């Protein structure tokens, strides 16, 4: 920009067709000065013209001096105009970059949607709706950003145009074009025109972009709520991360379950022989415990052993039971089951009068007494045999004799006498008075005022 302030000074006009030099000469030819001769009206007029011209010259010079400030203001306006154009271009570049970013995000979102669809098995979820809203929000956000950038650029351009027009007016030009024509050379004007054409082309491109249906529809929509959309996006993103984490955990668990399944299969193959041995042992344990189906009588091993001993006791008891019952009763061992109970330790009595075998619970009170006595004596005999011949020299019998009739009582006492004849001591505790005639030595308990007393009595046994 080539500006020459000296060219702004206009030549001083002359009065009455002359010049200042001519006025000076005329005054010289007048033959004197104002002090020596009366003033000439023509000279006075010329002096007034000269003074006026000098004032105009000073004003023109001051105006030319102010042109520098105007040029600086114009330069600042042009620089600001260039900065605004650069800002607008930068905004357009950001819009293009955001469009590219949006496309990349849409591609990434498509991939993520596909991954989520594979993760959920193809079922529709809230994430699909969230993805659609996110895309719409992104489009609206970008459109709003573009509209705001265009509005901001247009407002700044208008402000720059206003400041340029004001600066041109203060500089004495009617329009900025007049000032640019006066101050810029052809190269500068072409450069400015090129920049203006580029700006107009960019403005037309932006206008075309804003005229498209999608931005226009976006502009017609209610204002976006990015905070709510961001909250929804954060929730969807958190749900997606949770789903991905759950999927990873599920895959790890599946892998661990596969490993454990293989390990369990190997352990099962290794435990096959142990299982067979366990089944044999368990089958044997069930047989011995009486819980196996093969053990029809549900007899335990200890019951089986005791049943053998009970058979011996029953056989030994029968010898004396026949004498006590005059040959009527015989004890036999029974391993039959009674109801849901276990078997192996049952006793039956065979009645010779009826020839039938019946349960010992059917015996009367006296019969039960001497059958129990016979069993006790038989048990003593078996224990003596098992103990290597060790004798049981003393036997005490408490009560029970009162339930016997006379004949049975005699037979029972005969059996007890036979024991005594073998050097065994038999003690009888009873209140039956008839026993006194059969027992030679007795200890009687007598009740007195001061308490009970024990007395020894010996008497011959009556025939």
Beta strands, then each sheet from edge to edge (+ up, - down):
strand 1: 329-334
strand 2: 346-351
strand 3: 356-359
strand 4: 394-398
strand 5: 425-429
strand 6: 441-448
strand 7: 451-458
sheet 1: 1+ 2- 3+
sheet 2: 4+ 5+
sheet 3: 6+ 7-
end
